[in-house]
Amino acid sequence: MVLTSYGQAVVKWRVDEAGHLPESLAAKAGFLLTLAVDPWVLSAALAAFIAGLAWMAALTQLELSHAYPFVSVTFILVLIMSAVFFGESITMPKVVGMGLIVGGLIVGNLR
């Protein structure tokens, strides 16, 4: 979850730094290729790969229906990181939504 959230924040940061997507197809391709080889974006891809390996390891020990809801914790981490690093607002609807996610995790994991 932390690695996935890291990747989302890094990609957002690098995309913001790169600017708007150009209009022409050739310029778009160059823009995206430049982002794809950016060392920070590559670190995000590596984080996603490592997160995938960790996920596979977790699934050797847990039922999918038990493990998968915890992926939603990423939404909470991304909300916090977006506020801290990008100055995005944390509104009441977002807080309520995050509360519902946490409540769903609790209810979904009652035994």
N, C-alpha and C positions, 0 to 999 in steps of 0.2 A: 504494500500500500504506500509506504514511504517512497519507494523507488518510482512507482507509477506517478505519484504526485510530484516528485522531483522532475520527472520527465515533462509533465504538463507545464510546470512553471518555467522550465528552461526553454521549451519550445515557444511559449508565449513571449518570453523576454526577447529571444532572438528574432522572432517574427516582428515584434514591435520595433526593434532596432533596425530591421531591414526596411521597414516602410510598407507602403501599399503595394498590392499585387499589380504589376503593369498590365496594360491593355492588350498589347499584341501577344500572339501565341509564342513567338520566339523569345520575347522579353520575359514572359511568364516562365518558360522553360529554364532560362538562364537564372532567373530569380530563385526558383525552387531548387535548382541544382546547387546554387551558391549556398542556400540554407542547408541542403542535404549534406554538404561536406564541411559545414561549420563545426569546429571541434566541440562546441557546447551542445549542438544538436546531436552530434555523434555520441556524446556522453549520455544524452537522454535515450538514444536508441540502445546503448549498452545497458543502461538502467532497466529499460523495458525487457531486454533479453534476460538479464539476471532475475528480474521479477517473475518472468515466465518460468525460469528454472525453479525458483522458490515455490511458485504455485504448483508445479508438477510434484515437487517433494511434499508439499502440504497435502495434496490429494492422495498420496500414498497412505496417509494416516487418518484422513477425514472423509466423511461422505460429502459429495458435491453439494447436496441440498443443505448441509450444515455449513460448509466453508464459503459457498458463493455469496451469501448475503453480506459477509464481511468485506467484500469488494466495495460496498457502498460507503465504507469508511473513507475511501478515497475522495468522495464528494465533499466530505467535511474538511479533510486536509486541504483540498484545492480551494475551498471557500476561504479558509483562514489564510493560506498562502497568497491568494489573489488580493486580499485586503492588505496584508502586510507588505507585499512586494510591488503591487501594481496600483495600490490606492483604490481598489474597487470597493464599492459600498457593501456593507452587510446590512441588509434590510430585514424588517420584521418577517416578510414572507419567506426569505431565505432561512432565517433562524427557525421559523415554524417548520419549514421543510426538513431542515437538519434534525429537528426534534422528532419529527415523524420517522425519519430514517433510524435514529437511535432507538426509538420505541419499537419499530419493526424488528430491529436486531434482537432486542430483549424478548419480545413476544415470540419471534421465530425460533429462538433458541431455548425456550422453556421445554423442559423434558417431562 
